[in-house]
Amino acid sequence: MRISIFPLPGAILFPGMQLPLHIFEPRYRAMVQDALARDRRIGMIQPQRAEEGAPLFQIGCLGKIVEVEALDDGRFNLVLEGEARFRVLRELDAITPFRQVEAELLAEETHPALAPVERASFEREARRFADVQGYVVDWDAVTRLDDVSLIDGVSQIAPFDLAAKQALLEADTLAQRCELLVQLMQFFGRRDSDDGRVTLQ
């Protein structure tokens, strides 16, 4: 399938999750107008480097515009809801100002869930990480989240680098994503506390 893409460094989207976006560049305003005229779908994908025309990572997520506010000056505020991850087959020679790819949608787990020990391990590490970073978290609300909302939600907003966020998106199962999140929180939390450098973006 042909997908119009928004290559945004540090931004990933997961199926079932929502991502608010402020669209101001002319080419992406054109992309939103095109999507609204067709099927309201846009592909979120990370470039491998934060520079113009950089190669893309292979895996992204198709999102549907579920909320849109058109501003008087042509900008948009919108909310994308993730529908399915996709794999880029090739980039197309598009005449549009925005990039387009040919892609295939990836099958997802039918009933993703964590074992109780996996969930407990994640919550324990998340509490430690939040303490180290100085985050204020409503842990009562966290414990009420279902496994998918918790793991994919944290994966989407986690302040890790491009490669780490991409690895989370590429994990095929919820359990794999959970395990990787725990490892990343341990790694980034330890580096940050050991040498005082800010390792998060």
N, C-alpha and C positions, 0 to 999 in steps of 0.2 A: 504494500500500500504506500501511497505518497503522503508524506507528512511534512507540513511546514514547521520549522523548528525555531526555538528560542534558545540559543546557546549562551547560558548564563553561568559564569564561574561561581561555584559554591552553592548553587541552588539545585536541589533535587526534589523530585516529587514521587510519591508512592501511590499505587492503586488504593483508592478509598480515602486518601488524605487530601487536604485542601491546601492551596498555596496562594496567598494574596500577592498580586503583582501591580506595580505602577508602571505603565507603558508610556514613555515620552519620546523615544527616538523615532524619527519619521518612518524608517523601514519597518519597525515593529508595530507602529500604529497602522501601517498598511497591512501587516500580517493579521492584526486583530480584525480589521475591517473585512479582510478576505475570509477569515474564519467565521465571522458572524454571518456573512452572506452565504456560507456553505454549511458546514456541519458543526461549527463552534469548537473545533478541536485544534489543539496546538501541541507540539512535542517539546517537552523540556529535556534538554541534554546539556552536559557540561563540555566545554572545549578543553582540550588537554593543556592549553596554555592560555593565560588571560591576555590575548592579543587578537587583533583583527584577522579573521580568516583562518584561525588556528584549526588544526585537525580536531575532529570530534572523538570523544570516547564512543565506544560501540553500543553501549546500553543507555537508553533514556526511558522516559515515561510519557505516554500519551495522556493529555489532560483535556477535559471539556470545560468550556467557559460556563459556569453556573450562575455567576453574578457579574454584572458589568455596569460601570458608571462612565458615561462619555462626558468629558469635561469640555467647556466652551472653547478651549484653545487647541482641541484635537487630541489631547492626552486621554488615557483610559485608566481607571482603577478597575481591576477585575479579580475574580477568584477562580482559580483552576481547580477542578477535582480530578484526581488521578483515576484513570480507567484501566490501563494495562502497561506493563513495561514492553519496550520494543528493542529490537536489535537492528542497527543500521546495516543495510546490505551495500548501499553505495550512495554517494551524494549526487544529486541530479544537477544538470546544467540548466538552472532555472533562470528565466528572464525577469522574475520578480526581484524586488530589492532585498527580500529575505531569503535565507537558505532553505532548501527542501531536500529531503532524502527519500529513498525507497527503503522501506523497512518491513520487518515481519514482527507481529505481536508474539510475546512469549507467554506460554501457559503458566499459570500460577497454581500454588497449592490449593487443593479443594477445601480443606478444613484446617487451616494453620492454627497451631496451638503449641504452647510450651509445656514441658514437664514442670511440676511444682518446684523441683530443685533448680531448674533453669531460671524460672521466674524469681525465686528467692535470691539466687546468685546475682542476677541483674539488679534487683532493687537494692541489695546491699552495696554493690559497687557504685550504683548511681548516687546513693546517699553520701558515700565517701567522696566521690568526685565533686558533687555539689558543694560539700563543705570546703574542700580544697580551693575551689574556684570562687567561693563566696556567693553562690546562687541561693536565692530564697525559693523554696519549693513547697507547694501544698501537698505533702505526702499522703494525706488522707484521700485527696482527689486522685493521686497516682495509683493508689492501691485499688481504687474502684474501676480503673480502666481495664478493658479487655486486653489480651495479649497483643493482638495486632495493632490496636490503637496506641498502646504503650511503646512497643518496639519500633514500629514504623514512624510513629510521631516523633520519638526521640531521634531516630536516624535522620529524619528530615531536617530537624532544627539544630542538631548537634554542631557545635562550633569547631569542627575539625577541618583539616585541609582538604584540597580538591581530591587527592588520591584516596584519602580515607572515606570521604563521603561517597565517592564512586564505588569503592569496594562494598560499602553497605548496600548500595542500589543493586549491585551485581550479585549479591548473595541470593541463592535460589530458594532458600527456605527460611522460615521465621526463626527456627532454632539456630541456623548458621548466622543469621543477622544478629541475633541476641548474643551469641558467643563472640562475634567480632566486636560488637559494641562494648562488651565487658573488657576485651583486650585493649581497645582503643582508649577507654576511660582510664585503664590502668597505665597505659603508655603515656598519654598526654598529661594525666594528673601527676605522674611521677616526674616527668621531665620538667613540668612547670614548677613543682615544689623543690626539686633538687638544685636547680641552678638559677632560679629566679627569672628565667626568660619567659616572655609571653609566647606560648606556643599555639594559641588558638586564634582563629581569625573570625 
